């Protein structure tokens, strides 16, 4: 009888101990799930931020332009647009919808494969016109990829440069109050 009571006591203690162990495991799992949700929320917040950190386009020719260079970049936690004209000083604007502008620029860059641009595009020296044009394009992504490309009277295939120019210069002109 003593052995039976002792066995029952051991079984009861084991059951109570396992209940605490199970309860501790459940609490730990709940804590882990809560942390995973917090991490996912932080990650999803970061994914809302565009992967493009900076895009710049400059265009020049024989004419004077109200805007000849535009750079959109992250600066002090904000997205800013820096504009410069052929005869005007550099102006900087904080853009409220800067993430959207960067997303649109990144979509063009990816669609037109602009990260694959060569370093420079030039027509042969014997073909250089006197009234030509020049351009310069640069972009940096958060993952470390970047491109810097330039050209004189020549450029890569596709519509990428024209689309980027329209997007960036259109926004700069709007901020400056100039019709585009």
C-alpha positions, 0 to 999 in steps of 0.5 A, a space after each residue: 500500500 505504501 508503494 502504491 501511495 508513493 507511486 501515485 505521489 510520484 505520478 502526481 508530481 510528474 503530471 504537475 511538473 509536465 503541466 508546468 513544462 507544457 505551460 512554459 513551452 506554450 508561453 515560450 511559443 507565444 512569445 516567439 510567435 509575437 516576436 516573429 510578428 513584430 519582425 515581419 511588421 518591421 520588415 514589411 515597413 522596410 519593404 514599403 521603402 523603395 530600393 532606389 536610393 538615388 537617381 540623377 539625370 543631366 542633359 545639355 546642349 546648345 540651348 539654355 535650359 531652366 532645368 538641366 540636372 535633377 537628382 532625387 535621393 534620400 537625405 536625413 530620412 527624407 527624399 529630396 529633389 535637387 534641381 539645377 539649370 544651365 543658368 540657375 543655381 541649385 535648388 533643393 526640395 523635400 518631396 512629400 511623395 518621394 517614395 512614390 517618385 523613387 518607385 516610378 523611377 525604379 520601375 523605369 530603370 528595371 523595365 528599360 534595363 538601365 542598370 545594364 547601360 555601358 559607361 559611355 556612348 559617343 559617336 565617332 570623332 569624325 561624326 561629331 556635330 557642332 550643335 550636339 547634346 550630352 547626357 549623364 545618368 546615375 542610379 544607386 540601389 539599396 542592395 549595392 547595385 549602381 550605374 553611371 553612364 554618359 553620352 555625347 550625341 549617342 545613347 543606349 537603345 530603348 526609351 529609358 533616358 527619355 522616360 527618366 528625363 520626363 519623370 524627373 524634369 517634369 517634377 522639377 519644373 512643377 516644383 519650380 513653377 515652370 510649364 513643362 
